[in-house]
Amino acid sequence: MKKAIKSLAIVALVAFTTFSFTKAVEKKDIKTDKSKLVWKGYKVTGSHEGTIAIKSGSLSFDNDKLVGGEFVIDMTTISSTDLEGEYKGKLDKHLKSDDFFGVENHSTSTLVFSKVTASGKNSYSVTGNLTIKGKTNPITFTVSIYGNKATANLKVDRTKYDVRYGSTSFFDGLKDKAIYDEFDLVADLEF
């Protein structure tokens, strides 16, 4: 009996010591007012760019190593920054329409990290599930962390999310009206 109690005490001491030095995963909320999400879309005759607001988001760390993240993007805020006046209004309205992101029925998009692998001192290769217009697809991209800031660059194939307007993958004869299938997202985050 004394041997069993002694063994139990040793196990408890080892467990207590181990848990004392193990940090739990720490979830850090994104400061949405200090973070920025920029988009850039390309067409045969040039490009357009703008911003979209981050509604909420967080990054998860284990011993200061990135291990997860999740974001909600407010699609109703999609806006061009390279145009002014009437042309800006027309493009912004068109981007919110069903031709593009259908924000009336799909007011948010989400990104949930599913796998994070360190690829350098402050760099991570991330695979996540991106949902736009109710369609979810895996996407892989790079995240860099410096102190309480992070940057990420994503290349998104819009046709995977039923955003087909002006796509030569679905429409013939577009010529100089064609819009390329991939667009860029650049996130500058503070947490």
C-alpha positions as CSV (number, residue, x, y, z in Angstrom):
1,M,0.0,0.0,0.0
2,K,2.9,2.4,0.9
3,K,4.5,1.6,-2.5
4,A,1.2,2.5,-4.3
5,I,0.8,5.8,-2.4
6,K,4.5,6.6,-3.1
7,S,4.1,5.9,-6.8
8,L,0.9,7.9,-7.0
9,A,2.6,10.9,-5.3
10,I,5.5,10.7,-7.8
11,V,3.1,10.6,-10.7
12,A,1.2,13.6,-9.3
13,L,4.4,15.5,-8.7
14,V,5.6,14.9,-12.3
15,A,2.2,15.9,-13.7
16,F,2.1,19.1,-11.7
17,T,5.7,20.0,-12.7
18,T,4.9,19.3,-16.4
19,F,1.7,21.4,-16.4
20,S,3.4,24.2,-14.5
21,F,5.9,24.7,-17.4
22,T,3.5,24.1,-20.3
23,K,1.8,27.1,-21.7
24,A,-1.7,26.7,-23.1
25,V,-2.5,27.8,-26.6
26,E,-3.1,31.6,-26.4
27,K,-5.7,33.2,-28.7
28,K,-4.9,36.8,-29.6
29,D,-7.7,38.9,-31.1
30,I,-7.0,41.0,-34.1
31,K,-7.4,44.8,-33.6
32,T,-9.8,45.3,-36.5
33,D,-9.4,49.1,-36.3
34,K,-5.6,48.9,-36.8
35,S,-5.6,46.0,-39.4
36,K,-6.1,46.3,-43.1
37,L,-7.2,43.9,-45.9
38,V,-6.5,45.0,-49.4
39,W,-7.7,43.3,-52.6
40,K,-6.4,43.6,-56.2
41,G,-8.1,42.2,-59.2
42,Y,-6.7,42.1,-62.7
43,K,-8.2,42.4,-66.1
44,V,-6.7,42.5,-69.7
45,T,-6.7,46.3,-69.7
46,G,-5.4,46.9,-66.2
47,S,-6.4,46.3,-62.6
48,H,-8.6,47.6,-59.7
49,E,-7.8,47.6,-56.0
50,G,-9.6,48.4,-52.8
51,T,-10.2,47.3,-49.2
52,I,-12.5,45.1,-47.3
53,A,-13.1,45.3,-43.5
54,I,-12.2,42.6,-41.1
55,K,-15.2,42.0,-38.9
56,S,-13.4,39.8,-36.4
57,G,-10.4,37.6,-36.2
58,S,-7.8,35.9,-34.0
59,L,-4.4,34.2,-34.2
60,S,-3.6,31.3,-31.9
61,F,-0.1,30.8,-30.5
62,D,1.6,27.9,-28.6
63,N,4.8,29.1,-26.9
64,D,4.9,32.1,-29.3
65,K,4.6,29.8,-32.4
66,L,1.6,30.4,-34.7
67,V,-0.7,27.3,-34.5
68,G,-4.1,28.6,-35.7
69,G,-6.3,31.5,-36.8
70,E,-9.8,32.4,-37.9
71,F,-11.2,35.5,-39.6
72,V,-14.6,36.9,-40.5
73,I,-14.6,39.4,-43.4
74,D,-17.4,41.9,-43.8
75,M,-18.2,41.7,-47.5
76,T,-20.6,44.6,-47.4
77,T,-17.6,46.9,-47.0
78,I,-15.9,45.9,-50.2
79,S,-14.8,49.1,-51.8
80,S,-12.5,50.3,-54.6
81,T,-9.7,52.8,-53.8
82,D,-8.4,53.4,-57.3
83,L,-11.5,55.2,-58.6
84,E,-13.5,58.2,-57.6
85,G,-17.0,59.6,-58.1
86,E,-19.4,57.9,-60.4
87,Y,-17.0,55.2,-61.6
88,K,-16.1,54.2,-58.0
89,G,-19.9,54.0,-57.2
90,K,-20.6,51.8,-60.2
91,L,-17.7,49.4,-59.5
92,D,-18.5,49.1,-55.8
93,K,-22.1,48.4,-56.6
94,H,-21.1,45.8,-59.2
95,L,-18.7,44.0,-56.8
96,K,-21.5,43.7,-54.2
97,S,-24.0,42.3,-56.8
98,D,-24.6,38.7,-57.6
99,D,-22.2,39.0,-60.6
100,F,-19.4,39.1,-58.1
101,F,-19.8,38.6,-54.3
102,G,-23.6,38.7,-53.8
103,V,-23.3,40.5,-50.5
104,E,-27.0,40.7,-50.0
105,N,-27.1,36.9,-49.4
106,H,-23.5,36.4,-48.4
107,S,-22.6,39.3,-46.1
108,T,-19.5,37.6,-44.7
109,S,-16.6,35.4,-45.8
110,T,-14.5,33.3,-43.5
111,L,-11.0,31.9,-43.3
112,V,-10.2,29.2,-40.8
113,F,-6.6,27.8,-40.5
114,S,-6.5,24.0,-40.7
115,K,-2.7,23.5,-40.8
116,V,0.3,25.7,-39.8
117,T,3.9,24.8,-40.5
118,A,6.9,26.9,-39.6
119,S,8.8,27.7,-42.8
120,G,11.4,30.2,-41.4
121,K,12.2,32.3,-38.3
122,N,9.1,34.4,-38.5
123,S,7.4,32.7,-41.4
124,Y,4.7,30.1,-41.6
125,S,3.0,28.1,-44.4
126,V,-0.7,28.0,-43.7
127,T,-3.5,25.9,-45.2
128,G,-7.0,27.1,-44.4
129,N,-10.6,26.8,-45.5
130,L,-11.7,29.9,-47.2
131,T,-15.5,30.4,-47.6
132,I,-16.9,33.0,-50.1
133,K,-20.5,33.0,-51.3
134,G,-21.2,29.9,-49.2
135,K,-18.5,27.9,-51.0
136,T,-15.5,26.5,-49.1
137,N,-12.2,25.6,-50.6
138,P,-8.7,24.9,-49.2
139,I,-6.1,27.6,-49.7
140,T,-2.4,27.7,-48.9
141,F,-0.5,31.0,-48.2
142,T,2.4,32.4,-46.2
143,V,2.0,34.4,-42.9
144,S,4.9,36.4,-41.4
145,I,4.8,37.4,-37.7
146,Y,6.8,40.3,-36.3
147,G,6.0,41.2,-32.6
148,N,2.3,42.0,-32.5
149,K,2.0,42.3,-36.3
150,A,1.4,39.8,-39.0
151,T,1.2,40.0,-42.8
152,A,-0.3,37.5,-45.2
153,N,-0.5,37.3,-49.0
154,L,-3.2,35.2,-50.6
155,K,-3.9,34.5,-54.3
156,V,-7.6,33.5,-54.6
157,D,-9.1,31.8,-57.7
158,R,-12.6,33.4,-57.7
159,T,-14.1,30.8,-60.0
160,K,-13.9,28.3,-57.1
161,Y,-16.4,30.5,-55.3
162,D,-18.9,31.0,-58.1
163,V,-17.6,34.4,-59.0
164,R,-17.6,34.0,-62.8
165,Y,-18.3,37.5,-64.2
166,G,-15.9,38.2,-67.1
167,S,-14.0,34.9,-66.7
168,T,-12.6,33.4,-69.8
169,S,-12.9,30.0,-68.0
170,F,-16.7,30.3,-68.5
171,F,-17.3,32.9,-71.3
172,D,-15.9,33.0,-74.8
173,G,-15.2,36.2,-76.9
174,L,-14.6,38.6,-74.0
175,K,-11.4,39.9,-75.6
176,D,-10.4,43.1,-73.7
177,K,-13.4,42.8,-71.3
178,A,-11.9,39.6,-69.7
179,I,-11.1,39.6,-66.0
180,Y,-8.5,37.2,-64.7
181,D,-9.7,34.4,-62.4
182,E,-7.1,35.1,-59.7
183,F,-7.1,38.1,-57.4
184,D,-4.8,39.0,-54.6
185,L,-5.5,39.6,-50.9
186,V,-2.9,41.3,-48.7
187,A,-3.6,41.4,-45.0
188,D,-1.7,43.7,-42.6
189,L,-2.8,42.6,-39.1
190,E,-2.2,43.9,-35.6
191,F,-3.1,41.9,-32.5
